[in-house]
Amino acid sequence: MGLFLPQRNVFPFFGLLLFAFGVFFATAGTAQTKYVIGFSQATTTEPWRILFNQELRSEAEKHKNLTLLVRNGQDSVPKQVADMEEFIARKVDAILISPKEADGLTKVVNKAHQAGIPVFVLDRDISNDKYTQFIGGDNKLIGRAAGNYVVARLGGTGKAKGTILEIWGGMKSTPAHDRHNGFWEIISKEPGIQILNKPQDGDWKQDKAYEIAANALEQHPKIDIVYAHNDPMAYGAYLAASDIGREKDIAFIGIDAIPGEGVMWVHEGKLDATFLYKTPGADAIRQALKHLGGEKIEKRLTLPTDTITPANAPTILKHHNLIK
């Protein structure tokens, strides 16, 4: 006679077993891999950089499996190199870097890349493409947009006449050269337009642009337009002109379009126009996590731009609750 086991004992046993396996697989399926990402910022002395950091941190906080290490390069190439070396030594899962300048940071970016660490170069490019991804605006496109705006303001294609003071950003950075080259590509076709000064480095700073503009105003009785490579420098030039009562005779054009800064200055009539240069902060976090998660990403991610004038500035400011 065979051994008989009552059914009431079998099914609870297998039920508990199946439940245990279900809990195990459910837990395994929801567990998230934890990542450490290092970020080397060129500086935090410019409003655009502060917004950049804010947007990057805000996006990082949405991902509970992410630890973000932020380092301030303090406008120093050696400091940024040291910060990068720290990340490499710590074997972080990915590195984000917005370089102070191209040549000085290329070697250490390549070193991280060769060590097998995904590197995301943000805003300013390096001297080669030995990295995982570049994220930033198309600075030549923005320069061309500024050039077309200036040509239209000075009389239109084939008829434009006027004098321009150009204030460069950091001359060892790729955005400054691209913003000049794109601009020059357009205005060089207009024989009636003249750039008054040789390239002068405002290093993206308002105070340095003020001095460049003040000296130019002493030398040139007529300046039609100031084209500065960012809004703080355009505003610095505006202040220099207003100090001697010439601000109403000159149009001031910048780049960045931070709502509380450049867009507000356009709305207040201090700048004639600005061009959106979106920060790559949030996109950098999203792209890095995609890559670490095994998703395919593009080698270059170009961020959108827009032209901000007195016509659309109020809409932007209302959207950000800066005016009623």
Secondary structure by P-SEA (a helix, b strand, c coil): ccbbbbccccaaaaaaaaaaaaaaaaaaaabbbbbbbbbbbcccccaaaaaaaaaaaaaaaacccbbbbbbbccccaaaaaaaaaaaaaacccbbbbbcccccccaaaaaaaaaaccbbbbccccccccccccccccaaaaaaaaaaaaaaaaacccccccbbbbbbbcccccaaaaaaaaaaaaccccccccccccccccccccaaaaaaaaaaaaaacccccccccccaaaaaaaaaaaaaacccccbbbbbcccccccaaaaaaaccccbbbbbccaaaaaaaaaaaaaabbbbbcbbbbbbbbbccccaaaaaaaacccc
